[in-house]
C-alpha cells in the first residue's frame, strides 16, 4: 500500500495561522500595523536596470519578458530566481518597508505630543487633522517612497528625508502646518530607526514567518499521524536497531520545531525612544516638567513593542540576537529533518510523485532527485550563516554607538528570505512524498536480529544467567532469521507464557509505544491561533 502525502498536503489548513501582535509580546494588547497595498510598475519597460525599489513586489504591471530580465540581472537569487517564494517579505523587510515604518513612527510621535497637556505648542488635533495624518500612513505608496528617496539624494540622510517629506505633505494643512517643526521633536535618528526595524521584524514574523513555520509543522504532524502504524527499521550509528514507526519519527520533528517556534513567538521585540544617548537630554531641556521616560514607554508600547528604558543612542539589539538565534535553531532542526528525509528517500522508504515534463538528471532518465529537501538544506545553511553574523555583531557597538549596525540591519531581509525559501521548499517536498511500505517491510523481514533486545530483556526478568552474552553469541556477525530466533526462544528456560509472548514478536510488531506517541503529536505541538 502507498500513502500519498500530496493530497494530504492540500488539506492542511492555512487559514487562522497569522498570530496576533499579542503572541509576539504576550503581556501587551497590541494593535496591528497593516502595511499598505502597493502597486508596482516599471518606469521604463525596456530598461535593463538593477532597480531594487522598482522590483519589490514582483512588478505586477510589467510584461513577462521584463520580469524574466529582472530575474536574470538580480544579484541575489532571492530577488531573482526565488522571488515568487519570498516576495511576501518584501513589503515589510525592504527599503520600502523601512521608509513606511519611519513615516508611521514620525506621525505617531507628533500625535503623541499633541496629547501631552504640557506641550501647549502642539494643541490636540481635531478629528479632521487626525484623519489627514492617518491618511498619510494608510495611503503610503511607492510614489511616496520614491519622493522620500528623491529628498534623500539632496540631504544624504535617510531619516531627515522622511521628516522633510512629512513637512511637505502637511504644509498645506492649516492645522498641522502650524506645528511642522514638532515632527522629529527631541528625536535622534535612532529613535525612529530602532522602532521602525522592530516593527519591520514584528510584521515579517507575524504575517509571514510564523504562519509558514506553522504550515510546515502541521505538514509534518500530518505525516506523524498518517504513518503512525507504519513500522520502520531504526538505524543507530548507521546500523540496524530496534524498530520504530515512520510516524513517530516524524512526530519528533514536529514537536522539536514547535518548541523553537514557541520560543520565537515569546521573544519580546523591544524599542527605545530616549534621545541621543538614552538620557532624554533634549526633552528635559525643552520641557523639564514632563516625565519623559513615562511618555517614551507609553509611546513605544502603543506601537505594540516592549519598552527598553536602559539604552545608549541605540537600542542594544540583544532581543534581535535572541530572535535570530532562535530562528537559527529552528533552522537547525529542519536541516536534521531534511537530511533524514533525504536518507529515507535514498533507502527507498519514500517515493516521490513526479510531474509530466520534469527532469531529475540531465543524463540519467530514471532519477527523481530529492531536490526540494536539498534546496531547503542549502538555504537553511545560508540563512544560518547570516543569522549567526547578525546575532554576534548587532549587540556590539562602541561606547554610546557606532554606525556599523546601520548597514548590517539592512541585511535582515536576506536571512529571513533564505529561511522562508527553505520552509516552503520543505513543505513542497513533503507534498510529493509517497511511502513505499513494501521497501520498509523488506528491511524488517531481513533484520530478525533486532529481536535480540526484547529476548535478553525478558531473560533478565526471569533470572536466566548471562542473557546479553548468549544473544551476542547468537547474533553478532552471524546471519539471523526467523527460524534461528524462534529456535533460540524455544530453547530457553522461561515460563511458557513468556515464551509465547516472545514467539509472537516480529520485527514489524516490536515497535513499543511508537504508534501511540505519533498519534498524540497534536497534544505536544503548540502553534499560533
Backbone torsions as a table, in degrees:
resi	resn	phi	psi	omega
1	UNK	NA	140.8	177.0
2	UNK	-113.5	133.1	174.9
3	UNK	-102.0	121.0	-173.6
4	UNK	-97.6	118.3	-179.4
5	UNK	-85.8	-15.2	-176.1
6	UNK	-64.4	-40.9	179.1
7	UNK	-72.8	-32.9	178.4
8	UNK	-65.2	-37.7	-176.0
9	UNK	-59.8	-31.8	-178.5
10	UNK	-71.8	-16.6	-178.3
11	UNK	-88.7	-6.8	-179.6
12	UNK	-67.8	120.6	-177.5
13	UNK	-66.6	130.7	179.1
14	UNK	-105.6	-11.4	179.7
15	UNK	-84.2	157.0	177.6
16	UNK	73.8	12.4	-176.8
17	UNK	-91.0	-18.1	-174.9
18	UNK	-75.7	116.2	-178.1
19	UNK	-69.4	156.7	174.7
20	UNK	-80.9	168.5	177.3
21	UNK	-59.2	-34.7	-176.6
22	UNK	-66.2	-18.0	177.3
23	UNK	-69.4	-34.6	180.0
24	UNK	-78.8	-30.5	175.4
25	UNK	-133.1	85.0	-169.7
26	UNK	-58.6	-24.1	-176.4
27	UNK	-80.0	-9.2	-175.1
28	UNK	-112.5	151.2	168.0
29	UNK	-99.5	110.2	-165.0
30	UNK	-112.5	152.3	175.8
31	UNK	-98.5	150.6	-177.2
32	UNK	-95.8	126.4	178.7
33	UNK	-94.0	95.3	-176.3
34	UNK	-74.2	124.8	177.5
35	UNK	-71.1	149.6	-178.0
36	UNK	-69.6	151.1	172.7
37	UNK	-84.5	116.8	-173.1
38	UNK	-116.5	135.0	174.7
39	UNK	-97.1	122.8	-177.0
40	UNK	-106.1	142.2	177.1
41	UNK	-143.1	160.4	179.2
42	UNK	-88.2	126.5	-177.4
43	UNK	-69.0	-34.4	177.9
44	UNK	-131.3	97.8	-170.5
45	UNK	-55.4	-27.7	-175.2
46	UNK	-102.8	7.4	-178.7
47	UNK	-86.7	129.4	179.5
48	UNK	-96.6	67.5	-178.0
49	UNK	-106.6	150.2	176.1
50	UNK	-88.2	80.3	-173.8
51	UNK	-104.5	92.0	-176.6
52	UNK	-58.8	-47.7	-176.4
53	UNK	-63.7	-34.0	179.8
54	UNK	-69.0	-30.8	-172.6
55	UNK	-91.3	5.9	-165.3
56	UNK	-56.8	-45.5	-174.4
57	UNK	-120.9	55.3	167.1
58	UNK	72.4	10.9	177.3
59	UNK	47.2	64.1	-171.5
60	UNK	-55.8	-35.7	-175.8
61	UNK	-96.1	1.6	179.7
62	UNK	-80.4	157.5	178.4
63	UNK	-73.3	162.6	178.8
64	UNK	-58.2	-39.0	-178.8
65	UNK	-65.7	-42.5	179.0
66	UNK	-62.1	-40.5	-179.1
67	UNK	-64.8	-43.2	177.9
68	UNK	-63.4	-38.6	178.2
69	UNK	-62.6	-41.0	-179.9
70	UNK	-67.2	-34.6	175.6
71	UNK	-61.4	-42.7	-175.7
72	UNK	-69.9	-21.9	-177.0
73	UNK	-104.5	1.7	-180.0
74	UNK	-71.6	136.4	177.4
75	UNK	-73.9	-33.2	178.1
76	UNK	-106.0	136.4	177.0
77	UNK	-63.8	-21.5	176.4
78	UNK	-63.5	-34.9	179.7
79	UNK	-91.8	0.9	-179.3
80	UNK	-126.2	-98.3	-174.3
81	UNK	-52.7	-41.2	-172.8
82	UNK	-102.6	12.6	-174.5
83	UNK	-52.2	-42.6	-176.4
84	UNK	-60.5	-27.1	-177.2
85	UNK	-90.6	-17.2	-175.1
86	UNK	-119.7	0.0	-172.7
87	UNK	-62.4	-22.2	-179.9
88	UNK	-63.1	-21.2	178.2
89	UNK	-81.5	-16.5	-169.1
90	UNK	-63.1	-40.2	-175.5
91	UNK	-65.8	-27.8	-179.5
92	UNK	-98.3	-37.0	-170.9
93	UNK	-101.3	7.8	-178.2
94	UNK	-95.2	177.7	172.6
95	UNK	-60.9	-37.6	176.8
96	UNK	-60.0	-46.3	179.4
97	UNK	-61.4	-40.7	179.3
98	UNK	-62.8	-44.9	179.7
99	UNK	-64.5	-42.4	179.9
100	UNK	-57.8	-48.4	-177.7
101	UNK	-70.4	-30.0	173.0
102	UNK	-62.0	-44.7	177.6
103	UNK	-59.0	-45.7	-179.0
104	UNK	-60.0	-47.6	-177.4
105	UNK	-64.2	-43.8	-179.9
106	UNK	-60.7	-43.9	-178.6
107	UNK	-68.3	-43.7	179.9
108	UNK	-62.9	-33.7	178.0
109	UNK	-68.8	-40.9	177.2
110	UNK	-61.5	-42.5	178.4
111	UNK	-63.9	-39.9	178.1
112	UNK	-60.9	-43.2	178.4
113	UNK	-60.7	-36.5	-179.4
114	UNK	-68.6	-16.2	-179.3
115	UNK	-99.0	2.3	178.1
116	UNK	-96.1	113.1	-174.1
117	UNK	-57.0	-34.6	-176.9
118	UNK	-70.0	-21.8	178.6
119	UNK	-86.8	74.6	-174.5
120	UNK	-67.1	-21.1	-178.8
121	UNK	-70.5	-16.9	176.5
122	UNK	-119.2	88.1	-179.8
123	UNK	-64.0	160.1	176.3
124	UNK	-56.8	133.9	-178.6
125	UNK	-76.2	149.1	174.0
126	UNK	-72.0	166.6	177.3
127	UNK	-59.4	-36.6	-178.7
128	UNK	-66.6	-39.6	179.0
129	UNK	-67.6	-42.4	175.8
130	UNK	-57.3	-44.8	-179.5
131	UNK	-62.6	-38.9	-179.8
132	UNK	-64.6	-46.0	-179.2
133	UNK	-66.4	-42.8	178.3
134	UNK	-64.8	-31.3	178.0
135	UNK	-64.4	-33.2	177.0
136	UNK	-64.2	-40.3	178.1
137	UNK	-67.6	-53.5	-174.9
138	UNK	-66.3	-31.5	-176.7
139	UNK	-96.9	9.4	-176.4
140	UNK	-58.9	128.6	-171.2
141	UNK	-127.2	175.1	175.6
142	UNK	-63.0	-35.9	177.1
143	UNK	-61.3	-40.2	177.2
144	UNK	-62.6	-45.2	-179.9
145	UNK	-62.4	-40.3	177.9
146	UNK	-65.1	-34.4	176.8
147	UNK	-65.6	-40.3	176.0
148	UNK	-60.3	-44.1	179.8
149	UNK	-64.5	-34.0	177.4
150	UNK	-64.5	-43.6	177.8
151	UNK	-64.4	-38.6	-179.1
152	UNK	-62.1	-31.9	178.5
153	UNK	-62.1	-24.8	177.3
154	UNK	-89.2	-46.7	-175.8
155	UNK	-76.7	-26.7	-172.7
156	UNK	55.8	31.2	177.5
157	UNK	-145.3	116.8	-170.5
158	UNK	-69.7	-38.6	-179.1
159	UNK	-74.5	-39.1	177.7
160	UNK	-62.4	-32.6	177.8
161	UNK	-62.5	-36.7	177.8
162	UNK	-66.8	-42.8	178.2
163	UNK	-59.6	-46.7	179.7
164	UNK	-64.7	-37.6	177.3
165	UNK	-59.3	-45.0	-178.1
166	UNK	-68.4	-35.9	176.4
167	UNK	-63.7	-40.4	176.9
168	UNK	-63.4	-40.5	-178.0
169	UNK	-65.4	-32.3	-170.9
170	UNK	-105.5	-3.8	-175.0
171	UNK	-67.2	-20.6	179.5
172	UNK	-88.9	-8.5	-180.0
173	UNK	-89.8	116.2	-170.7
174	UNK	-57.7	-35.0	-177.0
175	UNK	-79.1	-47.2	-176.3
176	UNK	-74.9	-29.7	-178.9
177	UNK	-58.7	-25.4	-179.1
178	UNK	-73.6	-16.3	-175.0
179	UNK	-125.8	28.7	-176.3
180	UNK	-59.1	-33.7	-177.4
181	UNK	-72.3	-5.8	176.7
182	UNK	-91.1	-4.9	163.1
183	UNK	-61.7	130.2	176.4
184	UNK	70.1	23.4	-177.8
185	UNK	-63.2	127.5	176.3
186	UNK	59.9	16.9	-176.5
187	UNK	-96.8	142.3	160.4
188	UNK	-92.7	158.6	-177.6
189	UNK	-55.8	-33.9	-177.8
190	UNK	-70.4	-21.3	172.4
191	UNK	-61.2	-41.4	179.4
192	UNK	-75.3	-45.9	-174.4
193	UNK	-64.8	-45.1	-174.7
194	UNK	-64.9	-36.5	177.3
195	UNK	-69.8	-38.4	178.8
196	UNK	-64.4	-44.6	178.4
197	UNK	-63.8	-39.0	178.5
198	UNK	-63.3	-43.6	179.5
199	UNK	-67.5	-35.5	175.6
200	UNK	-60.2	-47.8	179.7
201	UNK	-64.3	-43.0	-179.8
202	UNK	-61.5	-43.0	178.7
203	UNK	-64.6	-45.1	-179.0
204	UNK	-63.4	-41.4	-179.6
205	UNK	-67.1	-52.2	-173.2
206	UNK	-71.1	-33.4	-175.1
207	UNK	-93.6	-24.7	-172.4
208	UNK	-128.1	-58.0	-170.6
209	UNK	-67.8	-53.4	-178.8
210	UNK	-62.7	-43.5	176.3
211	UNK	-60.8	-36.3	179.2
212	UNK	-72.3	-37.8	172.7
213	UNK	-58.3	-43.2	179.6
214	UNK	-61.9	-42.6	179.7
215	UNK	-62.9	-41.2	178.6
216	UNK	-63.9	-47.8	-179.0
217	UNK	-63.0	-39.6	177.8
218	UNK	-64.9	-36.9	177.5
219	UNK	-61.6	-44.1	-178.7
220	UNK	-71.9	-36.6	176.0
221	UNK	-61.9	-38.3	177.6
222	UNK	-64.3	-39.4	174.4
223	UNK	-60.3	-43.3	-178.7
224	UNK	-57.9	-47.0	-177.6
225	UNK	-73.1	-37.4	-178.2
226	UNK	-67.9	-32.8	-175.4
227	UNK	-110.9	23.7	-176.9
228	UNK	-58.6	-34.5	-175.0
229	UNK	-103.5	9.6	-179.9
230	UNK	-88.0	105.7	-177.5
231	UNK	-69.8	147.5	-177.3
232	UNK	-146.7	139.3	174.9
233	UNK	-69.6	126.7	174.2
234	UNK	-79.0	162.4	174.1
235	UNK	-137.6	117.9	172.1
236	UNK	-113.9	132.6	-173.1
237	UNK	58.3	24.9	-179.8
238	UNK	80.1	-0.7	-176.6
239	UNK	-105.3	154.1	178.3
240	UNK	-56.0	134.7	-179.2
241	UNK	-137.7	-178.9	-176.0
242	UNK	-52.4	134.6	-177.4
243	UNK	-63.4	155.0	175.9
244	UNK	-134.0	-164.2	167.8
245	UNK	-121.8	150.9	-179.4
246	UNK	-58.8	-38.2	-179.3
247	UNK	-64.0	-39.9	-179.3
248	UNK	-65.2	-37.3	179.1
249	UNK	-67.6	-32.8	175.8
250	UNK	-71.3	-35.6	179.7
251	UNK	-61.2	-36.4	179.0
252	UNK	-56.7	-46.1	-177.9
253	UNK	-67.9	-39.5	179.2
254	UNK	-60.4	-42.6	-178.8
255	UNK	-69.8	-44.1	179.6
256	UNK	-60.4	-45.5	-179.4
257	UNK	-65.3	-38.8	-178.5
258	UNK	-67.5	-31.2	176.3
259	UNK	-62.1	-47.4	-179.2
260	UNK	-67.6	-36.9	177.4
261	UNK	-62.1	-38.7	178.7
262	UNK	-66.2	-43.7	178.0
263	UNK	-59.5	-38.6	179.6
264	UNK	-64.3	-45.1	-177.7
265	UNK	-67.1	-22.5	-179.3
266	UNK	-90.1	-5.0	179.2
267	UNK	-67.8	127.4	179.9
268	UNK	-81.7	121.5	178.1
269	UNK	-89.6	118.6	-167.3
270	UNK	-105.3	161.3	176.4
271	UNK	-147.8	154.6	176.0
272	UNK	-125.0	159.5	177.6
273	UNK	-156.5	56.1	-167.6
274	UNK	-118.3	16.5	175.1
275	UNK	85.6	-164.9	-165.4
276	UNK	-63.8	-34.1	178.0
277	UNK	-133.7	17.4	173.6
278	UNK	87.6	13.8	-175.4
279	UNK	-115.6	1.1	-177.5
280	UNK	62.8	31.7	-176.9
281	UNK	-54.9	-53.1	-176.8
282	UNK	-67.1	-39.1	-179.3
283	UNK	-57.3	-49.8	-175.4
284	UNK	-68.9	-33.3	178.6
285	UNK	-65.2	-29.7	-179.7
286	UNK	-88.8	-40.7	-178.0
287	UNK	-138.2	88.4	-175.2
288	UNK	-75.4	-12.5	-176.4
289	UNK	-94.5	9.8	-179.4
290	UNK	-109.3	136.5	175.5
291	UNK	-79.3	82.4	-172.9
292	UNK	-63.0	-37.5	176.4
293	UNK	-58.5	-38.1	178.2
294	UNK	-67.7	-41.8	177.6
295	UNK	-60.8	-44.3	-179.7
296	UNK	-62.4	-41.6	178.9
297	UNK	-63.3	-44.3	177.7
298	UNK	-58.6	-43.0	-177.6
299	UNK	-65.8	-48.1	-177.9
300	UNK	-63.1	-45.1	-178.9
301	UNK	-69.3	-26.9	177.2
302	UNK	-65.1	-21.3	177.6
303	UNK	-87.0	0.6	-179.6
304	UNK	87.1	19.9	-178.3
305	UNK	-114.2	165.5	176.1
306	UNK	-94.5	131.6	-175.2
307	UNK	-78.5	134.2	173.8
308	UNK	-112.0	110.0	-175.2
309	UNK	-82.8	-18.6	-175.2
310	UNK	-110.3	100.5	-171.7
311	UNK	-144.6	166.7	168.5
312	UNK	-99.1	-139.0	173.3
313	UNK	-67.4	-28.1	-177.6
314	UNK	-112.9	156.2	164.5
315	UNK	-70.3	130.7	-167.5
316	UNK	-65.3	-7.7	176.0
317	UNK	72.3	13.3	178.3
318	UNK	-63.1	-37.8	178.9
319	UNK	-64.2	-33.4	177.8
320	UNK	-64.7	-42.8	178.3
321	UNK	-60.0	-43.6	179.2
322	UNK	-63.9	-43.6	-179.5
323	UNK	-62.8	-47.6	-178.0
324	UNK	-68.2	-35.0	176.9
325	UNK	-65.8	-36.1	179.0
326	UNK	-68.5	-43.0	175.8
327	UNK	-60.9	-40.8	179.3
328	UNK	-61.1	-40.4	179.2
329	UNK	-69.2	-38.5	173.2
330	UNK	-56.3	-44.4	-179.5
331	UNK	-64.8	-36.9	177.6
332	UNK	-61.2	-43.4	178.5
333	UNK	-62.8	-39.9	-180.0
334	UNK	-68.3	-34.3	174.2
335	UNK	-60.1	-42.4	177.9
336	UNK	-59.6	-43.6	177.5
337	UNK	-62.3	-48.6	-178.9
338	UNK	-57.3	-42.4	-177.8
339	UNK	-69.9	-37.0	177.4
340	UNK	-66.6	-45.2	178.6
341	UNK	-61.9	-41.6	176.4
342	UNK	-55.5	-44.7	-178.9
343	UNK	-67.1	-41.1	178.8
344	UNK	-65.0	-36.9	174.9
345	UNK	-64.4	-42.2	179.0
346	UNK	-60.9	-36.4	179.3
347	UNK	-77.9	-10.1	-179.0
348	UNK	89.2	8.1	-179.9
349	UNK	-71.2	-28.5	174.6
350	UNK	-118.7	141.7	164.0
351	UNK	-102.9	162.8	178.5
352	UNK	-120.3	132.5	177.6
353	UNK	-67.9	133.9	-179.5
354	UNK	-104.3	157.7	175.1
355	UNK	-111.5	143.3	179.0
356	UNK	-59.0	130.4	177.4
357	UNK	94.5	-17.0	-179.9
358	UNK	-75.5	146.3	-179.0
359	UNK	-119.8	130.4	179.1
360	UNK	-86.1	-41.2	-179.2
361	UNK	-139.3	143.2	-177.9
362	UNK	-71.9	-16.4	-176.9
363	UNK	-126.4	-18.2	-178.4
364	UNK	-115.2	96.9	-172.2
365	UNK	-60.8	-23.5	-174.7
366	UNK	-77.4	-13.8	-168.2
367	UNK	-81.5	138.7	168.3
368	UNK	-124.9	99.0	-172.8
369	UNK	-79.5	148.0	178.7
370	UNK	-78.5	56.8	-168.5
371	UNK	-65.9	-31.6	-178.0
372	UNK	-65.2	-41.5	-179.4
373	UNK	-75.0	-30.4	174.9
374	UNK	-70.2	-40.7	176.3
375	UNK	-62.6	-43.2	179.2
376	UNK	-61.0	-48.2	-179.3
377	UNK	-61.0	-44.8	-179.2
378	UNK	-62.7	-43.3	-179.9
379	UNK	-72.0	-30.3	175.1
380	UNK	-65.4	-38.7	176.8
381	UNK	-63.4	-43.3	178.3
382	UNK	-64.1	-44.4	179.5
383	UNK	-61.3	-44.5	-176.5
384	UNK	-67.3	-32.6	175.8
385	UNK	-62.4	-42.1	179.8
386	UNK	-71.8	-40.9	179.8
387	UNK	-63.6	-38.9	178.8
388	UNK	-63.6	-42.4	178.0
389	UNK	-63.1	-46.1	-179.7
390	UNK	-59.4	-45.8	-175.8
391	UNK	-70.4	-27.9	179.0
392	UNK	-84.0	-35.3	-174.6
393	UNK	-83.8	-44.6	-167.8
394	UNK	-60.9	-35.2	179.8
395	UNK	-73.4	-2.1	-176.8
396	UNK	-108.5	120.0	178.9
397	UNK	-148.1	129.3	-175.1
398	UNK	-62.6	126.3	177.6
399	UNK	46.3	-125.2	-175.0
400	UNK	-79.7	-16.0	165.1
401	UNK	165.5	148.7	163.8
402	UNK	-124.7	175.2	-170.9
403	UNK	-93.2	3.4	-174.7
404	UNK	-64.4	-27.9	-179.5
405	UNK	-71.2	-25.6	-174.0
406	UNK	-60.1	-51.5	-178.7
407	UNK	-72.3	-31.8	179.8
408	UNK	-66.1	-40.9	-178.5
409	UNK	-61.7	-23.6	179.1
410	UNK	-71.3	-7.6	-178.0
411	UNK	-102.7	8.5	179.5
412	UNK	-61.8	-36.0	-177.5
413	UNK	-62.1	-34.0	179.3
414	UNK	-65.6	-44.1	179.5
415	UNK	-62.9	-44.1	178.2
416	UNK	-69.3	-35.2	-179.4
417	UNK	-63.8	-45.7	178.1
418	UNK	-65.6	-34.3	176.0
419	UNK	-64.9	-49.0	179.9
420	UNK	-58.9	-44.1	178.7
421	UNK	-58.8	-42.1	179.8
422	UNK	-64.2	-42.1	180.0
423	UNK	-62.2	-44.0	-178.2
424	UNK	-68.3	-35.5	178.0
425	UNK	-65.3	-41.8	178.6
426	UNK	-63.8	-43.1	177.9
427	UNK	-60.6	-43.5	178.9
428	UNK	-62.5	-41.7	179.3
429	UNK	-64.3	-41.8	178.6
430	UNK	-58.6	-38.4	-179.5
431	UNK	-66.0	-13.7	-179.3
432	UNK	-99.1	-3.4	-171.5
433	UNK	-82.3	139.5	169.4
434	UNK	-127.1	134.5	178.5
435	UNK	-80.4	131.7	177.8
436	UNK	-100.4	84.9	-174.9
437	UNK	-65.2	-27.9	178.8
438	UNK	-62.8	-39.9	180.0
439	UNK	-70.5	-39.5	176.6
440	UNK	-62.0	-42.5	179.6
441	UNK	-64.4	-40.5	-178.2
442	UNK	-62.3	-41.5	178.3
443	UNK	-61.4	-43.5	-179.3
444	UNK	-67.9	-36.5	178.7
445	UNK	-60.1	-26.8	-174.8
446	UNK	-104.1	13.8	-179.2
447	UNK	-134.1	55.2	178.0
448	UNK	-65.4	-16.6	-179.7
449	UNK	-63.3	-18.2	179.9
450	UNK	-66.4	-14.9	178.2
451	UNK	-79.3	-4.5	175.5
452	UNK	-58.2	-33.5	-178.6
453	UNK	-64.2	-54.8	-179.6
454	UNK	-65.6	-33.1	-179.0
455	UNK	-64.4	-49.8	-178.4
456	UNK	-67.9	-27.1	178.2
457	UNK	-69.6	-42.2	176.7
458	UNK	-66.6	-37.9	176.7
459	UNK	-59.6	-40.6	178.0
460	UNK	-61.5	-40.6	-178.1
461	UNK	-59.2	-40.7	-174.9
462	UNK	-97.2	15.5	170.6
463	UNK	75.2	19.7	176.2
464	UNK	-70.0	125.7	-176.1
465	UNK	-67.9	143.9	175.5
466	UNK	49.6	51.8	-178.3
467	UNK	-63.5	-44.1	-178.8
468	UNK	-59.7	-45.7	-177.1
469	UNK	-64.7	-38.0	179.3
470	UNK	-64.7	-42.0	178.7
471	UNK	-70.4	-34.9	177.3
472	UNK	-61.4	-42.6	179.3
473	UNK	-64.6	-36.0	-178.6
474	UNK	-72.3	-38.9	-166.5
475	UNK	-107.1	-28.9	-169.4
476	UNK	-75.2	119.5	178.2
477	UNK	74.1	10.8	-179.0
478	UNK	-122.7	154.5	174.6
479	UNK	-74.9	126.6	-178.9
480	UNK	-121.0	135.7	178.7
481	UNK	-137.3	-177.8	-177.9
482	UNK	-58.4	-42.6	-176.6
483	UNK	-63.6	-46.5	-177.6
484	UNK	-68.3	-35.6	177.4
485	UNK	-65.3	-47.1	-178.5
486	UNK	-64.7	-38.6	178.9
487	UNK	-62.1	-41.4	179.4
488	UNK	-64.4	-44.2	-179.8
489	UNK	-59.9	-44.6	-177.7
490	UNK	-64.7	-25.0	-178.5
491	UNK	-82.2	-8.5	-174.6
492	UNK	-79.0	148.2	175.7
493	UNK	-88.4	80.2	-178.7
494	UNK	-129.8	157.1	172.4
495	UNK	-57.1	145.6	-177.3
496	UNK	-58.4	-36.4	179.7
497	UNK	-63.1	-41.1	179.1
498	UNK	-66.2	-40.7	178.4
499	UNK	-62.0	-43.8	-179.0
500	UNK	-60.4	-40.4	178.6
501	UNK	-63.2	-41.8	179.5
502	UNK	-68.1	-37.0	-179.4
503	UNK	-67.6	-23.6	178.6
504	UNK	-78.5	-19.2	-178.1
505	UNK	-69.8	142.4	169.4
506	UNK	-134.2	164.5	175.2
507	UNK	-58.1	-24.4	-178.5
508	UNK	-78.6	-27.3	-176.3
509	UNK	-101.4	-10.9	-178.4
510	UNK	-85.7	71.5	-176.2
511	UNK	-123.2	6.3	176.3
512	UNK	58.0	-135.1	-177.3
513	UNK	-95.5	18.7	-173.9
514	UNK	-56.0	-46.6	-176.8
515	UNK	-63.1	-43.4	-179.5
516	UNK	-63.0	-41.1	178.0
517	UNK	-62.7	-40.3	-179.9
518	UNK	-65.5	-43.0	-176.8
519	UNK	-69.4	-23.6	-178.9
520	UNK	-91.9	12.7	-173.2
521	UNK	-59.3	-35.3	-177.6
522	UNK	-64.2	-27.7	179.2
523	UNK	-71.9	-23.6	-176.7
524	UNK	-98.5	-12.4	-177.2
525	UNK	-99.3	131.5	-179.2
526	UNK	-121.5	117.3	-177.9
527	UNK	-120.4	175.7	176.8
528	UNK	-72.6	160.5	-179.1
529	UNK	-121.0	NA	NA
